[in-house]
Amino acid sequence: METRIITFDGSEVKASIVIEASPTPGAAGLIAGNFLIESLEAKKVAEVVSPFFPQISLINDQGIASRPKIEIYLADVQGRKILLMSRNFPVESNEGSHILARKLYEFLAERGVVEYYVFASGRITGERGVYVSSTSIDEVKSFLAAGARLSPSLESLPVDKLTGFLMMFFAREKKRVFLLLSDTPSYFPDPLAARRLLEVFSRGTQLQLDLSKLDAEIEKQRRVMEEVEQGALGLAGEREEKSPREPFYIG
C-alpha cells in the first residue's frame, strides 16, 4: 500500500483555510474539530491512507473496525470555505511524517489553502488558558486581543512529527501558520479546554460559532464527574465505618 489522498466524486475541494485537529493530551483539538464538523454540517471530501500510519485497527461507534486514516471535510462559515482535517492517532516516524506532510501540503496548496491552524492541547503552565504560536508576532495580535497568551516555549510543543513537518512546509512558503494550544491538566478528554480553544478561535478570526451544544456536553461531563466523586466518597465512608476504631499492631 502507498500513501494516497482519495477525493470523492463530485466534491470540489477549494478553501483558503485548513484546521487540523491534532491528537494531543486532553483531546481538546479533536473535540473542537469534531464539534466543528458536526455543527457546521461539513461534507467529507477526501481521506488519506498510508503505510506510515500505526498498524492498528480502530473501532467506531457501530463496532466496525477500520484502518487509521486522515479525514478531510469541507465547511462553509459565513461565506468562507474551510477544510477540517481530523485524525485520532499520532505519526512519529521521521521518514513517514515527512512524506505524509509533503503530500498533504501539496494537496492543500493546490486547492488554495494559505492559512493553517492547528488545534491542540496539553499541560503548558497549569493556568487553563489558551496559548498561541505563529510564524510572525504580528499575526497573533487578533488572538491576543481575543484572550490568548503567547506560548511560553516553542521547543516542547505537544504535537507529533507529522504536524511539525506540515507547519514547517507552510511557514517555508510564507503562508500563515497558527498553533492554538488549550492548557489542560489531564490526559483525559477535556471538552472545557476545547470550548476555550474555540472561543479564542472564533473571536480571533471573527467567525461566529454557536457553542451551545458543546456547553451541554460540558454540563453532562460535570454531572458525571460529580456522581463518580460522590460514589467514591460513599465507598470510602463505608470502608471507614467497617474498619476498627483503634489500630491493632503485631510486633
Sequence and secondary structure as in RCSB ss.txt:
>XXXX:A:sequence
METRIITFDGSEVKASIVIEASPTPGAAGLIAGNFLIESLEAKKVAEVVSPFFPQISLINDQGIASRPKIEIYLA
DVQGRKILLMSRNFPVESNEGSHILARKLYEFLAERGVVEYYVFASGRITGERGVYVSSTSIDEVKSFLAAGARL
SPSLESLPVDKLTGFLMMFFAREKKRVFLLLSDTPSYFPDPLAARRLLEVFSRGTQLQLDLSKLDAEIEKQRRVM
EEVEQGALGLAGEREEKSPREPFYIG
>XXXX:A:secstr
   EEEE TT     SEEEEE   TT HHHHHHHHHHHHTT EEEEEEE TTS S  EE TTS EE   EEEEEE
EETTEEEEEEE SS    HHHHHHHHHHHHHHHHHTT  EEEEEEEE SSSS  EEEEES GGGGHHHHHTT EE
 S SSS S  HHHHHHHHHHHHTT EEEEEEEE S SS  HHHHHHHHHHHHHHHT     HHHHHHHHHHHHHH
HHHHHHHHHHHHHHHHHS SS     
